[in-house]
Amino acid sequence: MKLKIILLSLIALLFSGCIVGTVVALPFKAVGAVTNVIAPDVVGDSISGVGTVIDTAIPF
């Protein structure tokens, strides 16, 4: 059972790409979400959009 869980986790990481792009984009997405509460949605969405672009631009 443990082997199946490990294999499924590794397959999910393999097909989702490496975590480097996600880690780099995380601060932008978090700041965008907080800014959505304080400022208009356009400002927060643009900050969050930068995080999405970074996440797709970093291939590793």
Rosetta blueprint (number, residue, H / E / L):
1 M L
2 K H
3 L H
4 K H
5 I H
6 I H
7 L H
8 L H
9 S H
10 L H
11 I H
12 A H
13 L H
14 L H
15 F H
16 S H
17 G L
18 C L
19 I L
20 V H
21 G H
22 T H
23 V H
24 V H
25 A H
26 L H
27 P H
28 F H
29 K H
30 A H
31 V H
32 G H
33 A H
34 V H
35 T H
36 N H
37 V H
38 I H
39 A L
40 P L
41 D H
42 V H
43 V H
44 G H
45 D H
46 S H
47 I H
48 S H
49 G H
50 V H
51 G H
52 T H
53 V H
54 I H
55 D H
56 T H
57 A H
58 I L
59 P L
60 F L
